[in-house]
Amino acid sequence: MMTKLKNITRREFISGVAVSAIVAGMSPQSAWAKGVFQLNPDDPYPPMRNGMRGSHTGSFEVAHALAWSDERPNEPSTYTDSDYDLVIMGAGLSGLTSAWLARKKLGRQARILLLDNHDDFGGHAKRNEFEVKGKRMVGYGGSQSLSNPGKYSAETQDVFRGLGIKTEKFHDYFDQKFYDRQGMAKAIHFAKKHYGKNILAKATTSHHFLWSTPKEKENLTKEIAGWPMREESKTSLRRLLIDRHDWLEAGMPGASDDEKRKALREMSYKEALIKYAGLTEEAYSIFSNDFVGQWGIDWEGLSAMEAIVVSHPGITMIDLALSNDIKEELNGEPYIFHFPDGNASIARLLVRDLVPGSIKADTMEKMVTATMQYDRLDRAQNHTRIRLNSTVIEAKNKNDFVEVTYVRDGKAEKVRARKSIMAGYAHILPHILTEMLDDQRAAIDWAEKTPLVYVNVALTNWRAWKKAGVSGFHCPNGFYNSIELDFPVSMGGINFSSSPDDPILLHLGHYPRSPGLTQREQHLKGRHDLYALTFDDFETAIVDQLTEALGPYGFDANNDIAAITVNRWPHGYAYEYNELFDDPSFGPFHGTADGPDKGPHVLGRRSIGNISIAGSDASAYAYVNGAMDAAARAVEVLYK
């Protein structure tokens, strides 16, 4: 199949002078001296850059040199700026919230500096912009939506109120019935190389094979009959999905509810489906990676109890009394709290408040189309400054101050502040905070962040999707496990695509996995796997999977694809504790609204002198409220 597209803007991943220099034998120290790690400023507006984003070239080399070989430039003898009240490492949601909350305590005149290694702020709350056929579109490159915001902590909800975020408005902005009106539903793509036939099977039930009416039951029966599987596999699926037998009672006759709950926590969903519910391996394969976007691993690494929490197939027929916290999760708010650019709008609202004049938008709606003035983020007259392309390599307490050294444009610089907050990737902290004790180092090193890739593809039209009658599809065994048309959200001047002839954004997810390993082992291996992939690898998979699934309906990659942005996050989601692998005392594993209060992360976030630690890693919770709650804790530690 085709591996290159015509007429799209791309930026190669592992290519160019930086990688060439290192491969040729240049040490990181020499690379700094020669300015190899300087970025190519072709486009002064980061959200409009296509190609490889997320952890882009130039954002990680300095940190890798520090972590892998402990190479760092000589410490500068002078300070770049006059003293600050607070210096923050990381301008993601947690770092920005830390600055917002600290300024609230210290006053608007407080001098605050945020340092970030990327060419844009927001961390994983990344914004991608496109212009296709005169239509402006914005998409999310990382942090996607607000999950159950009504359960957020008082501290996070106070920040939302201060920023003017009114989540109730999304009930109007998110058109929950859009794809239903278009006659479009979710589907499964059975790829020929895995199933012998290339079939795009449109779902016939409203929620993940859970039929609720006789008609849906009849349609699902017909649907299974058409799947490219052995008859034995289809029979096992019909027994699970159509007959709805209580396989847990059959496998554990006479067991109490407590015994059943314990068993569900200790067995994987895969084991439950194959050993107890009687699915064949082939039948199980259609479910194996359908939840990987939540945890970054397949169902053989997640408990059957987790499947209950998210109402997965084969679960609803179990006769089991559920705890109140799980009942609350099952009855959560609808998943509609989504800005067109995901949670990047929240980061932009924070920057608006921190750096007056950086963007003109007095409401959350106007923020969607407002253009950030990046050249105003680090002006000398600002009380709060955001310095991008600046990788922190050391922070230490010294004479009642904190000295922070960072690398910018290949050169080391140093600033001093009365206090400091580390709100970046936690694994790098032991290399930066040289005063950290061994027990805290071990606690931080214990967790492994979830690697992932979010890809936005700007399409010139969605006619093939309309003809196929699908709005997205799951890909068992696929490089991209999920391929979905954008959320139907219209707000602030961004109107969702109303006609199949109009441009639209397409979102694809890739999660490197190694079944058979523990969750932490899979994440570690997956991170290295991501660094080995090129932009061509991602592009080839996009073209192949879309052509296989939608080619029969008229999809033409060269005409239908206008641009591709790959948001690669080798250090993605914060590690969340997994009841199959982790100490039971780290829980609770379900029903937690703002992260657990036990586990290695609690020791890992211990403050060191005038330095406190924020970031979602400090909450062991990979959500917006996890990042913001960590910021609130870090600020409280410094200014109580």
Protein Blocks (a to p, Z undefined) as FASTA:
>chain_A
ZZbdehiacddfbecjklmmmmnopafklmmmnommpccfkblclklpghjehjaehilm
mmmmmmmnopacdddfbdfbdcdfbdcehjafklmmmmmmmmmmnopkbccddddfbfbe
hijmccddddeehiacdddfbdfbdehkllpcfklmmmmmmnopafklmmmmpcfklmmm
nopacdddddfklnopacddddfbfbghiafbfklmmmmmmmmmmpccdfklmmmmmmmm
mnopafklmmmghiafklmmmmmmmpcfklmmmmmnopafklmmmmmmmmmmmnopafkl
ccfklmmmnopghklmpccdddfklmmmmmmccdfbccfkljmlmmmmmmmmmmghkagc
fbfklmmmpccdfklmmgfklmbdcdehiacfbdcdeehiacddddeehiacddddfbdc
dfbdfklmmmmmmmbcfklmmmmmmpccddddddddddfbfklmmmnopabdcdehiabl
bdcddddddeehiacdfbfkbccddddddddddehiafklmmmmmmmmmmmpcfklmmmm
mmmmmmmmmmmnopafklmpmbdcddddfblcdddddfklmcfklmcfehpanbpabdjk
lmmmpcehjaccedjklnopabfklmmmmmmmmmmmmmZZ
